[in-house]
Amino acid sequence: MSRKRKELPVVEGLEITKIAAEGKSLARWNDLVVFIPYGAPGDVADVKIDRKKHSFAEGHIVRLVKPSEIRVKPFCEHFGVCGGCKFQHIPYEYQLKYKQQQVVDALERIAKVELPPVNPILGSKQTTAYRNKLEFTFSDKLWLTPEQLQSGQEFPDRNAVGFHIPNGFNKVLDIKKCWLMDDINNQLRLFIRNYAIERGYSFFNMRDNKGLMRTMMVRVASTGEIMLVVVFGEQDDAAIADVMAAIKQHFPHITCLMHVVNVKRNDSLGDQEFILDYGRDYIEEEMEGLKFRVGPKSFYQTNSRQAYELYKVARRMAKLTGSELVYDLYTGTGTIANFVSRQARQVIGIEYVPEAIADAKLNSQVNGIDNTLFYAGDMKDILTDDFVAQHGVPDVMIIDPPRAGMHEDVVKVILNAEPRRIVYVSCNPATQARDVQLLDPKYKVIEIQPVDMFPHTQHVENVVALERRF
């Protein structure tokens, strides 16, 4: 017989004091730290404790007794349910303050090395409609909020097109309006949703792996070009042709219209065939006169305008004069490599994904850049001491790894290569701080510049410049 779980209490009048990691807020209850989503510093709230451990607890607000003076009304009707934009209730200037502190805390707590003062964070001029890519999921199991369930109302239409709710792979919230991208995302999504329902086309069931309408991806470049990829879960040629023809007729200004038929158990599309229905098979981004082709599988920073600010920071920190050999590690589609190529003698980019390297080479070709070289493979396997001996010791290394940071073998090669300067771009200040500590025996941090790429979220980018000690 299983033990009955002890009911955890509602703590009345708990004061929220600060923002914590992962977009949560923090309060103290007895000797415990309590992590609470969607709280604002200064809130006084009744908090239901959902989980209790020895040193911390987790809970949620059941009643806001006294709202914080800084709290503002969220602009999105889906706030608090879809799981995105967790800071909408906090003014943007305060969001920037908390993100700056997140960078400082990570470097001081984890790196524990000598640091210069952190530069003021670069905020985004656009705080809505700043994303260039969104992906939506079709589901025949509309996620109902607790309020909807308690209303007693019937919901005969259970089709949804939207986002997975947190911790729910098969739970999709039907999105009426998303503010993260140009309104074309809403126009496309709602048109396809309504058209599919009118025609009686099935929405995907994730447990049974059945249904025609599966996912969709929208990309909108800073140039105004639009890409739409519709993913179908069944090979129904007539229905697919009908849907794609309707989209083409209703949105003739789309630059790239494609579809995929994916009957696998997962939504990954790297191994799938993309079929072009209309237009060309890429859209173009532009940065300082350089054109970057972005295909359906390409990686490109999801905030185009703020990416330009980020890359300008990286280029400035690199202090290029035109004579340097630059290694661009984790180069992706070579955006940074091509962006700094005009100020360098040669740039060598390394990236794990072969398709990304193909894009990087193409982008060099399109822009008439002839001083770049690109290599595809696992960073720790490509970037070896022999590779450095063959291609030359770099004067500058620009590093932009995934959230997990660098492999220890990569750090060792960097330390052995001893470039004069390192520019480390990171989307995760914690793993960046860990790597900075590993580099510290030979490299001193000389500048730190946080950059906000994603307003209303907890995420922050950070750029650190390091110079060789001897």
PEHU-V771563 format. One record per residue. N is the residue number from 1. RES is the residue in three letters. SS is DSSP state (@ for helix, = for strand, . for the rest). PSI is psi in degrees with one decimal (NA if undefined). NEAR is the number of other C-alpha atoms within 8 Angstrom. Layout:
[[N/RES/SS/PSI/NEAR] [N/RES/SS/PSI/NEAR]]
This chain:
[[1/MET/./126.6/2] [2/SER/./148.2/3] [3/ARG/./139.4/4] [4/LYS/./128.3/4] [5/ARG/./137.3/4] [6/LYS/./131.2/4] [7/GLU/./127.7/4] [8/LEU/./150.9/8] [9/PRO/./168.8/6] [10/VAL/=/121.0/8] [11/VAL/=/119.3/9] [12/GLU/=/143.6/7] [13/GLY/=/35.9/9] [14/LEU/=/131.6/12] [15/GLU/=/126.8/10] [16/ILE/=/129.7/15] [17/THR/=/-27.0/11] [18/LYS/=/171.5/10] [19/ILE/=/137.1/11] [20/ALA/./-165.8/9] [21/ALA/@/160.5/8] [22/GLU/@/25.8/5] [23/GLY/@/7.6/12] [24/LYS/=/163.3/12] [25/SER/=/171.6/17] [26/LEU/=/138.6/14] [27/ALA/=/169.8/13] [28/ARG/=/133.9/11] [29/TRP/=/115.0/8] [30/ASN/./-119.8/4] [31/ASP/./11.2/6] [32/LEU/=/144.8/10] [33/VAL/=/133.0/11] [34/VAL/=/125.4/12] [35/PHE/=/128.6/13] [36/ILE/=/121.8/13] [37/PRO/=/150.2/11] [38/TYR/./26.9/11] [39/GLY/./160.5/11] [40/ALA/./140.4/15] [41/PRO/./127.3/11] [42/GLY/./-14.8/12] [43/ASP/./141.6/14] [44/VAL/=/123.2/13] [45/ALA/=/154.8/16] [46/ASP/=/124.6/14] [47/VAL/=/124.1/14] [48/LYS/=/123.3/12] [49/ILE/=/120.6/13] [50/ASP/=/-27.1/9] [51/ARG/=/136.5/8] [52/LYS/=/126.1/8] [53/LYS/./-174.5/6] [54/HIS/./-38.5/5] [55/SER/./-6.5/7] [56/PHE/=/168.1/10] [57/ALA/=/162.9/13] [58/GLU/=/142.7/11] [59/GLY/=/-178.3/13] [60/HIS/=/154.3/10] [61/ILE/=/125.6/12] [62/VAL/=/-22.4/8] [63/ARG/=/129.2/7] [64/LEU/=/104.9/10] [65/VAL/=/-47.2/9] [66/LYS/=/109.8/7] [67/PRO/./147.8/10] [68/SER/./150.3/10] [69/GLU/./-23.0/5] [70/ILE/./-10.0/9] [71/ARG/=/136.2/10] [72/VAL/./164.6/8] [73/LYS/./126.2/6] [74/PRO/./143.0/8] [75/PHE/./-12.4/6] [76/CYS/./134.1/8] [77/GLU/./-17.6/5] [78/HIS/./3.4/7] [79/PHE/./133.6/13] [80/GLY/./-9.5/8] [81/VAL/./-48.4/8] [82/CYS/./-20.2/11] [83/GLY/./-11.5/9] [84/GLY/./172.7/7] [85/CYS/./54.4/9] [86/LYS/./-9.8/14] [87/PHE/./16.5/11] [88/GLN/./-25.0/13] [89/HIS/./1.6/11] [90/ILE/=/131.4/11] [91/PRO/./148.4/10] [92/TYR/@/-37.2/8] [93/GLU/@/-30.3/6] [94/TYR/@/-35.7/8] [95/GLN/@/-45.7/12] [96/LEU/@/-39.3/11] [97/LYS/@/-43.2/8] [98/TYR/@/-36.9/9] [99/LYS/@/-39.6/12] [100/GLN/@/-44.0/11] [101/GLN/@/-33.5/8] [102/GLN/@/-41.9/10] [103/VAL/@/-47.1/12] [104/VAL/@/-47.1/9] [105/ASP/@/-43.5/8] [106/ALA/@/-45.8/12] [107/LEU/@/-40.6/13] [108/GLU/@/-39.2/9] [109/ARG/@/-36.5/7] [110/ILE/@/-49.3/10] [111/ALA/@/-44.9/12] [112/LYS/./45.6/8] [113/VAL/./170.3/8] [114/GLU/./129.5/6] [115/LEU/./144.5/6] [116/PRO/./169.4/8] [117/PRO/./142.7/6] [118/VAL/./130.3/9] [119/ASN/=/150.7/8] [120/PRO/=/137.5/7] [121/ILE/=/142.8/10] [122/LEU/=/109.5/8] [123/GLY/./162.4/8] [124/SER/./131.5/10] [125/LYS/./-34.7/4] [126/GLN/./127.0/6] [127/THR/./-6.9/9] [128/THR/./164.0/8] [129/ALA/./38.8/10] [130/TYR/./-14.4/13] [131/ARG/./147.3/11] [132/ASN/./0.6/13] [133/LYS/=/134.2/10] [134/LEU/=/145.7/10] [135/GLU/=/134.5/9] [136/PHE/=/152.1/10] [137/THR/=/136.9/13] [138/PHE/=/139.6/14] [139/SER/=/144.8/16] [140/ASP/./8.9/11] [141/LYS/./74.4/11] [142/LEU/=/129.9/12] [143/TRP/./124.9/9] [144/LEU/./131.7/8] [145/THR/./160.5/7] [146/PRO/@/-36.5/6] [147/GLU/@/-40.8/7] [148/GLN/@/-40.2/9] [149/LEU/@/-37.6/9] [150/GLN/@/-12.2/6] [151/SER/./-20.3/6] [152/GLY/./-0.4/6] [153/GLN/./147.1/6] [154/GLU/./143.7/4] [155/PHE/./78.1/5] [156/PRO/./-31.1/4] [157/ASP/./102.8/4] [158/ARG/./12.1/8] [159/ASN/./140.9/11] [160/ALA/=/147.6/17] [161/VAL/=/115.3/14] [162/GLY/=/-141.5/11] [163/PHE/=/148.8/12] [164/HIS/=/135.2/12] [165/ILE/./158.2/12] [166/PRO/./134.4/6] [167/ASN/./27.9/4] [168/GLY/./95.7/8] [169/PHE/./-29.9/7] [170/ASN/./18.1/9] [171/LYS/./112.9/11] [172/VAL/=/126.0/18] [173/LEU/=/126.8/15] [174/ASP/=/117.4/11] [175/ILE/./122.9/10] [176/LYS/./-44.2/6] [177/LYS/./128.4/6] [178/CYS/./129.5/10] [179/TRP/./-1.0/9] [180/LEU/./-18.4/8] [181/MET/./163.0/14] [182/ASP/./147.5/10] [183/ASP/./-10.8/9] [184/ILE/@/-29.1/7] [185/ASN/@/-38.4/11] [186/ASN/@/-41.1/10] [187/GLN/@/-46.5/8] [188/LEU/@/-48.1/8] [189/ARG/@/-46.9/9] [190/LEU/@/-36.2/9] [191/PHE/@/-48.5/8] [192/ILE/@/-40.5/10] [193/ARG/@/-52.0/10] [194/ASN/@/-38.3/8] [195/TYR/@/-43.5/9] [196/ALA/@/-39.5/12] [197/ILE/@/-44.5/9] [198/GLU/@/-37.8/7] [199/ARG/@/-5.0/6] [200/GLY/./22.4/6] [201/TYR/./136.7/10] [202/SER/./143.5/10] [203/PHE/=/155.1/13] [204/PHE/./141.0/14] [205/ASN/=/113.2/11] [206/MET/./-27.2/8] [207/ARG/./-41.7/5] [208/ASP/./-10.9/5] [209/ASN/./45.7/11] [210/LYS/=/153.5/9] [211/GLY/./146.1/12] [212/LEU/./-53.4/13] [213/MET/=/117.4/13] [214/ARG/=/-65.1/14] [215/THR/=/171.3/11] [216/MET/=/148.7/11] [217/MET/=/131.6/12] [218/VAL/=/132.1/13] [219/ARG/=/135.3/10] [220/VAL/=/113.6/11] [221/ALA/./161.1/12] [222/SER/./-17.3/10] [223/THR/./-8.8/7] [224/GLY/./-5.6/6] [225/GLU/./146.5/11] [226/ILE/=/134.8/13] [227/MET/=/135.0/16] [228/LEU/=/126.6/12] [229/VAL/=/121.2/12] [230/VAL/=/128.1/11] [231/VAL/=/125.0/12] [232/PHE/=/146.2/16] [233/GLY/./-2.4/14] [234/GLU/./152.1/10] [235/GLN/./75.4/8] [236/ASP/./91.6/7] [237/ASP/@/-41.4/6] [238/ALA/@/-44.6/6] [239/ALA/@/-41.4/8] [240/ILE/@/-45.9/10] [241/ALA/@/-37.6/8] [242/ASP/@/-46.5/8] [243/VAL/@/-46.7/11] [244/MET/@/-35.6/10] [245/ALA/@/-38.6/8] [246/ALA/@/-41.5/8] [247/ILE/@/-46.2/10] [248/LYS/@/-42.4/11] [249/GLN/@/-38.7/7] [250/HIS/@/-28.0/6] [251/PHE/./67.2/7] [252/PRO/./-13.2/7] [253/HIS/./1.4/5] [254/ILE/./133.4/12] [255/THR/./-40.7/12] [256/CYS/=/116.3/14] [257/LEU/=/119.0/15] [258/MET/=/162.4/14] [259/HIS/=/161.2/13] [260/VAL/=/143.0/12] [261/VAL/=/112.3/11] [262/ASN/./110.2/11] [263/VAL/./9.9/8] [264/LYS/./175.4/6] [265/ARG/./-9.0/5] [266/ASN/./166.6/4] [267/ASP/./2.6/6] [268/SER/./139.1/5] [269/LEU/./4.4/7] [270/GLY/./-29.6/5] [271/ASP/./12.6/5] [272/GLN/./157.1/8] [273/GLU/./127.7/6] [274/PHE/./123.1/8] [275/ILE/=/125.3/7] [276/LEU/=/122.3/11] [277/ASP/=/-28.1/8] [278/TYR/=/143.5/9] [279/GLY/=/-147.8/9] [280/ARG/./167.4/9] [281/ASP/./25.3/10] [282/TYR/./162.3/11] [283/ILE/=/166.3/14] [284/GLU/=/132.1/11] [285/GLU/=/158.7/12] [286/GLU/=/139.5/10] [287/MET/=/113.2/8] [288/GLU/./41.2/4] [289/GLY/./-11.5/5] [290/LEU/=/139.0/8] [291/LYS/=/135.3/11] [292/PHE/=/118.3/10] [293/ARG/=/129.5/11] [294/VAL/=/111.0/13] [295/GLY/./-179.5/8] [296/PRO/./-23.8/9] [297/LYS/./-1.1/8] [298/SER/./146.5/10] [299/PHE/./133.6/8] [300/TYR/./140.5/8] [301/GLN/./132.8/6] [302/THR/./-3.8/8] [303/ASN/./93.4/11] [304/SER/@/-47.6/13] [305/ARG/@/-40.1/8] [306/GLN/@/-24.8/10] [307/ALA/@/-36.6/11] [308/TYR/@/-42.6/9] [309/GLU/@/-39.8/8] [310/LEU/@/-45.2/9] [311/TYR/@/-32.4/10] [312/LYS/@/-37.7/8] [313/VAL/@/-47.2/10] [314/ALA/@/-42.5/12] [315/ARG/@/-41.3/10] [316/ARG/@/-43.8/8] [317/MET/@/-27.6/8] [318/ALA/@/-22.5/12] [319/LYS/./51.4/6] [320/LEU/./142.3/10] [321/THR/./-6.9/7] [322/GLY/./-11.3/8] [323/SER/./0.2/8] [324/GLU/./147.0/12] [325/LEU/=/122.8/14] [326/VAL/=/132.3/14] [327/TYR/=/128.3/12] [328/ASP/=/100.0/15] [329/LEU/=/140.4/13] [330/TYR/./52.2/13] [331/THR/./-16.3/14] [332/GLY/./-128.0/13] [333/THR/./18.6/13] [334/GLY/./22.0/14] [335/THR/@/-50.7/11] [336/ILE/@/-42.3/9] [337/ALA/@/-47.6/13] [338/ASN/@/-33.0/13] [339/PHE/@/-36.3/9] [340/VAL/@/-2.1/9] [341/SER/@/-30.6/13] [342/ARG/@/-24.4/8] [343/GLN/@/6.8/9] [344/ALA/./160.4/14] [345/ARG/./-47.0/12] [346/GLN/=/146.5/11] [347/VAL/=/129.7/15] [348/ILE/=/119.8/13] [349/GLY/=/140.6/15] [350/ILE/=/135.4/18] [351/GLU/=/146.3/17] [352/TYR/./-36.1/9] [353/VAL/./117.3/9] [354/PRO/@/-38.3/9] [355/GLU/@/-34.7/8] [356/ALA/@/-40.5/13] [357/ILE/@/-36.6/16] [358/ALA/@/-41.0/9] [359/ASP/@/-40.4/13] [360/ALA/@/-45.7/13] [361/LYS/@/-42.0/11] [362/LEU/@/-41.2/9] [363/ASN/@/-35.1/14] [364/SER/@/-44.0/12] [365/GLN/@/-46.1/9] [366/VAL/@/-34.9/8] [367/ASN/./7.5/8] [368/GLY/./29.9/6] [369/ILE/./122.6/10] [370/ASP/./10.5/6] [371/ASN/./31.5/8] [372/THR/=/147.3/13] [373/LEU/=/141.2/9] [374/PHE/=/141.6/11] [375/TYR/=/138.1/10] [376/ALA/=/135.7/11] [377/GLY/./170.4/11] [378/ASP/./131.6/8] [379/MET/@/-43.9/12] [380/LYS/@/-20.4/9] [381/ASP/@/-33.4/7] [382/ILE/@/-50.9/11] [383/LEU/./88.5/11] [384/THR/./171.5/10] [385/ASP/@/-36.0/9] [386/ASP/@/-38.3/6] [387/PHE/@/-44.2/9] [388/VAL/@/-40.8/12] [389/ALA/@/-35.9/8] [390/GLN/@/-42.3/6] [391/HIS/@/-12.1/6] [392/GLY/./147.8/7] [393/VAL/./124.3/10] [394/PRO/./145.1/14] [395/ASP/./-36.8/10] [396/VAL/=/139.2/14] [397/MET/=/128.1/13] [398/ILE/=/125.3/14] [399/ILE/=/125.7/12] [400/ASP/./72.2/11] [401/PRO/./170.5/11] [402/PRO/./-179.8/9] [403/ARG/./-28.8/8] [404/ALA/./-10.2/7] [405/GLY/./-160.5/11] [406/MET/./147.2/9] [407/HIS/./146.5/7] [408/GLU/@/-33.5/6] [409/ASP/@/-35.8/7] [410/VAL/@/-42.5/12] [411/VAL/@/-42.1/12] [412/LYS/@/-42.8/8] [413/VAL/@/-40.6/11] [414/ILE/@/-44.7/9] [415/LEU/@/-35.6/9] [416/ASN/@/-37.0/7] [417/ALA/@/-32.8/10] [418/GLU/./55.1/10] [419/PRO/./152.8/12] [420/ARG/./-35.4/9] [421/ARG/=/143.5/12] [422/ILE/=/133.6/13] [423/VAL/=/114.5/15] [424/TYR/=/110.0/12] [425/VAL/=/129.9/13] [426/SER/=/144.2/14] [427/CYS/./5.0/10] [428/ASN/./94.6/13] [429/PRO/@/-26.7/14] [430/ALA/@/-50.1/10] [431/THR/@/-29.8/10] [432/GLN/@/-44.1/11] [433/ALA/@/-41.1/12] [434/ARG/@/-44.7/10] [435/ASP/@/-35.9/12] [436/VAL/@/-39.1/9] [437/GLN/@/-39.3/11] [438/LEU/@/-30.8/8] [439/LEU/@/-14.1/10] [440/ASP/./-33.1/9] [441/PRO/./-30.1/5] [442/LYS/./-11.2/10] [443/TYR/=/137.0/10] [444/LYS/=/134.8/10] [445/VAL/=/125.2/12] [446/ILE/=/-17.1/10] [447/GLU/=/145.0/11] [448/ILE/=/125.3/13] [449/GLN/=/101.3/13] [450/PRO/=/147.0/15] [451/VAL/=/127.6/12] [452/ASP/./111.5/15] [453/MET/./-21.6/12] [454/PHE/./79.0/12] [455/PRO/./146.3/11] [456/HIS/./4.5/11] [457/THR/./172.3/11] [458/GLN/./-4.1/11] [459/HIS/./145.8/10] [460/VAL/./140.3/13] [461/GLU/=/153.6/13] [462/ASN/=/139.2/14] [463/VAL/=/127.8/14] [464/VAL/=/130.8/12] [465/ALA/=/130.6/14] [466/LEU/=/141.9/13] [467/GLU/=/146.6/11] [468/ARG/=/138.0/11] [469/ARG/./-25.8/6] [470/PHE/./NA/3]]
